[in-house]
Amino acid sequence: MKSANKTVLITGGCHGIGYAAAIKFLNEGANVVILDLDPQDVQRAVADLEEYQGEIDGIAADVTDKSLVEEAVEFTIDRFGSLDILINNAGITADAQVLKMEEAQWDNVIDVNLKGVFLMTQVAASRMKEQKSGVILNASSVVSLYGNFGQTNYVAAKSGINGMTKTWAKELGRYNIRVNAVAPGFVKTDMVKDMPQEVVSMMKEKSVLHDIGDPEDVANAYFFLASEEARFVTGTVLSVDGGLTI
Ligand SMILES: NC(=O)c1ccc[n+]([C@@H]2O[C@H](COP(=O)([O-])OP(=O)(O)OC[C@H]3O[C@@H](n4cnc5c(N)ncnc54)[C@H](O)[C@@H]3O)[C@@H](O)[C@H]2O)c1
């Protein structure tokens, strides 16, 4: 990909997969803005990311708040002159079996993982439409395709993301905007750090590569889907799961 001069906005960019994606795009010479919840966390991450090749900046915002989303998109365009690639990567879990799930657990996960992606996309895509180009990438999950015990809210959101990805690919293609999703399997980040060791071992066993993913594996998939090499790829949900689901 010719990343130099491309501007990438990554939600949830302070940790895990989003942080790895920031490094990947910076190493390729892109301008990167990371968006995350906590201002100090953003400041720390931006300072740590200064050492890479591209230009880095950051903004504290909650993807569920439309005015902050608008501010973040404007900040990115003011800072670097365009918004070429949006990575809707921020996500949370709040697990419980359906009979025990609190309404707040449902609402929080749907708000961040589904509404946040809708808001970010709506605001960013209207600017990409003016530019007549853009790439939007969404973080789905393997559980969107197969369900998962204890994750009614998360599965609903991630399945919704798959549907939105295909819908937006159809709606926005005429403006030269491609929209794709990645569906990671089990990836070593804070999100899964409390998972019991026997579950991790079981995941490794089930994967045909007998491994679990690194954040960089998903970052590389984002990078490919954002690149010119993927210019004819839109509306797809790319599994990045070591064959966990085949
Ligand atoms: N780790 C996995 O195994 C796995 C598997 C499948 C899918 N995913 C998806 O990949 C994405 C990244 O996951 P991760 O494992 O790197 O997670 P993570 O918990 O390490 O990082 C998520 C980031 O999102 C930020 N965030 C949370 N709520 C936010 C909000 N309202 N506004 C802005 N930022 C917010 C967090 O502060 C954090 O920096 C998520 O969408 C997740 O659902 C992860």
The ligand as an ORCA input file, in Angstrom:
! r2SCAN-3c Opt
* xyz 0 1
  N      -9.101     -9.919     21.516
  C      -9.857    -10.777     20.886
  O      -9.735    -11.992     21.078
  C     -10.898    -10.306     19.902
  C     -11.565    -11.289     19.148
  C     -12.520    -10.884     18.225
  C     -12.810     -9.556     18.060
  N     -12.150     -8.616     18.795
  C     -12.526     -7.215     18.561
  O     -11.387     -6.466     18.185
  C     -11.505     -5.123     18.654
  C     -10.275     -4.763     19.468
  O     -10.207     -5.661     20.558
  P      -8.968     -5.754     21.562
  O      -8.866     -7.166     21.964
  O      -7.798     -5.044     21.022
  O      -9.596     -4.953     22.792
  P      -8.891     -4.124     23.973
  O      -9.808     -4.235     25.138
  O      -7.455     -4.522     24.134
  O      -8.932     -2.627     23.375
  C     -10.152     -1.995     23.110
  C      -9.920     -0.492     23.139
  O     -11.178      0.161     22.889
  C     -11.282      1.262     23.780
  N     -12.693      1.608     23.992
  C     -13.619      0.921     24.693
  N     -14.798      1.584     24.707
  C     -14.613      2.728     23.987
  C     -15.452      3.819     23.657
  N     -16.718      3.884     24.075
  N     -14.939      4.825     22.895
  C     -13.649      4.792     22.479
  N     -12.802      3.765     22.774
  C     -13.281      2.750     23.523
  C     -10.612      0.758     25.059
  O     -10.286      1.819     25.928
  C      -9.426      0.009     24.493
  O      -8.309      0.861     24.296
  C     -12.813     -5.075     19.465
  O     -13.848     -4.551     18.681
  C     -13.066     -6.523     19.797
  O     -14.441     -6.780     20.002
  C     -11.195     -8.958     19.710
*
